[in-house]
């Protein structure tokens, strides 16, 4: 499965992406993570030391060529992984989109083409999970970069601007050949927060795949450069993300684009989010 994680800046995309990737790898799944953000942070969130994380380079644009239906790689995907991927804890293999090296150097069009090509060729192996941590921008949608994702996961915080971002991104995703779009409620502090996002999903006919509680320990773990999945006091968050992963592994409920046809899936609120 190819899973693209998107949402407003600061919504928690990287935390959820890295935790899903590590949990899946621990269960024995072969996992490839792609940091599709020009301001990359996924390496440290997965648990790579900063000095190693800085060594994550971009897959060269010279390996991308045009083919019928879009861009593709000129080399076998396993060769690309062996040459350019870093190996993170639990065996997660990490690829990068690349970041600008200098100011005023132009657009990142070629970097987006690299991500699209990686996603297409990684889809040839159905037993592999590909997690793409996207940047806080609709550009991945407007360029069609995520057209090869089977699932787009939109991370929502319980306030208006975050929900508006989800609404706009969901509308763009609906124009792409993505079979399922889900929403994950994040940083939920109360039953009211959960209900607000559930009501939003009901109104927009979007599938609500899970609810992740707010925890100061997520901040504490980041302050110590420790992945959330390795921070024992963040167990409630990790458990909630694991529950999201279980939902994503199930078939979508009836309705277009994985929507719930106006009926929100009932989800237990984590005990810490009271």
Residue pairs with C-beta under 8 A, 6 or more apart in sequence:
1 126
1 129
1 130
1 150
1 151
1 248
1 249
2 119
2 122
2 123
2 130
2 132
2 148
2 149
2 150
2 151
3 20
3 129
3 130
3 131
3 132
3 149
3 150
3 151
3 152
3 153
3 248
4 36
4 119
4 132
4 134
4 140
4 146
4 149
4 151
4 152
4 153
5 13
5 16
5 17
5 20
5 131
5 132
5 133
5 134
5 153
5 155
6 13
6 134
6 140
6 141
6 146
6 152
6 153
6 154
6 155
6 169
7 13
7 136
7 154
7 155
7 156
7 162
7 165
7 166
7 169
8 136
8 155
8 157
8 161
8 162
8 165
8 166
9 136
10 136
10 157
11 136
11 155
11 156
11 157
11 162
11 165
11 186
11 187
12 155
12 157
12 186
12 187
12 212
13 133
13 134
13 136
13 155
14 37
14 41
14 42
14 45
14 133
15 45
15 218
15 228
15 237
16 153
16 155
16 184
16 186
16 212
16 241
16 244
17 33
17 42
17 45
17 131
17 132
17 133
18 33
18 42
18 45
18 46
18 47
18 133
18 227
18 228
18 229
19 227
19 228
19 229
19 237
19 238
19 241
20 131
20 241
20 244
20 245
20 248
21 31
21 33
21 46
21 88
21 92
21 129
21 131
22 46
22 47
22 88
22 89
22 90
22 92
22 227
22 229
23 229
23 238
23 241
23 242
23 245
24 31
24 129
24 131
24 245
25 31
25 90
25 91
25 92
26 90
29 127
29 128
29 129
30 91
30 125
30 127
30 128
30 129
31 90
31 91
31 92
31 93
31 128
31 129
31 130
31 131
32 81
32 85
32 92
32 93
32 94
32 95
32 122
32 128
32 129
32 130
32 131
33 42
33 46
33 88
33 92
33 93
33 94
33 95
33 130
33 131
33 132
33 133
34 94
34 95
34 96
34 97
34 115
34 118
34 119
34 130
34 131
34 132
34 133
35 41
35 42
35 43
35 56
35 94
35 95
35 96
35 97
35 133
36 97
36 115
36 132
36 133
36 134
36 135
36 140
36 145
37 97
37 133
37 134
37 135
37 136
38 97
38 98
38 99
38 100
38 108
38 111
38 135
39 99
39 135
40 53
40 56
40 96
40 97
40 99
42 94
42 133
43 52
43 53
43 56
43 86
43 88
43 94
43 96
44 50
44 53
44 225
45 227
45 228
46 88
46 89
46 92
46 94
46 227
47 88
47 89
47 226
47 227
47 229
47 230
48 56
48 86
48 88
48 89
48 94
49 225
50 225
52 86
53 86
55 86
56 86
56 94
56 96
57 84
57 96
57 98
58 96
58 97
58 98
58 99
58 111
58 114
59 80
59 84
59 95
59 96
59 98
59 114
59 118
60 114
61 110
61 111
61 113
61 114
62 74
63 73
63 74
63 75
63 80
63 114
63 117
64 71
64 72
64 73
64 74
64 110
64 113
64 114
64 117
65 71
65 72
65 73
65 74
66 72
70 116
70 117
70 120
70 144
70 147
71 113
71 116
71 117
71 120
72 117
72 120
72 121
73 80
73 117
73 118
73 121
77 118
77 121
77 122
77 124
80 95
80 118
80 121
81 93
81 95
84 95
85 93
85 94
85 95
86 93
86 94
87 93
87 94
88 94
89 227
89 230
95 118
97 108
97 111
97 112
97 114
97 115
98 108
98 111
98 114
100 108
109 143
112 139
112 140
112 143
112 145
115 132
115 140
115 145
116 143
116 144
116 145
116 146
116 147
116 148
119 130
119 132
119 145
119 146
119 148
119 149
120 148
122 128
122 130
123 130
123 148
123 150
132 146
132 149
134 140
134 146
138 168
138 169
138 172
139 145
140 146
141 169
141 172
141 173
141 176
142 172
144 176
146 152
146 173
146 176
146 178
147 176
147 177
147 178
149 178
150 178
150 179
150 180
151 178
151 179
151 180
151 181
151 182
151 248
151 258
152 169
152 173
152 178
152 180
152 181
152 182
153 182
153 183
153 184
153 209
153 244
153 248
154 166
154 169
154 170
154 173
154 181
154 182
154 183
154 184
154 206
155 166
155 183
155 184
155 186
156 162
156 163
156 166
156 183
156 184
156 185
156 186
156 197
156 200
157 163
157 185
157 186
157 187
158 185
158 187
158 188
158 189
158 193
158 194
158 196
158 197
163 197
163 200
166 183
166 200
166 206
167 200
167 204
170 181
170 183
170 204
170 206
170 257
173 181
173 257
174 181
174 256
174 257
178 257
179 252
179 257
179 258
180 207
180 252
180 257
180 258
181 206
181 207
181 257
181 258
181 259
182 206
182 207
182 208
182 209
182 247
182 248
182 258
183 197
183 200
183 201
183 206
183 207
183 208
183 209
184 208
184 209
184 210
184 211
184 212
184 244
185 193
185 194
185 197
185 198
185 208
185 210
185 211
185 212
186 212
187 193
187 212
187 213
187 214
188 194
188 197
188 211
188 212
188 213
188 214
188 269
188 270
188 273
189 213
189 214
189 273
190 273
190 274
191 269
191 273
191 274
193 273
194 211
194 267
194 269
194 273
197 208
197 211
198 208
198 264
198 267
199 264
200 206
201 207
201 208
201 260
201 264
202 260
202 262
202 263
202 264
205 255
205 256
205 259
205 260
205 261
205 262
206 259
206 260
207 252
207 253
207 255
207 258
207 259
207 260
207 265
208 260
208 264
208 265
208 267
209 244
209 247
209 248
209 265
210 240
210 241
210 243
210 244
210 247
210 267
211 240
211 267
211 269
211 270
211 273
212 237
212 240
212 241
212 244
212 270
213 236
213 237
213 240
213 269
213 270
213 272
213 273
214 273
215 233
215 234
215 236
215 237
215 272
217 228
217 231
217 233
217 234
217 237
218 228
218 231
218 234
218 237
220 231
220 233
221 227
221 228
221 230
221 231
221 234
222 228
224 231
228 234
228 237
228 238
229 238
236 270
236 271
236 272
236 273
239 270
240 270
243 267
247 265
252 258
253 259
253 260
253 261
253 263
253 265
254 261
255 261
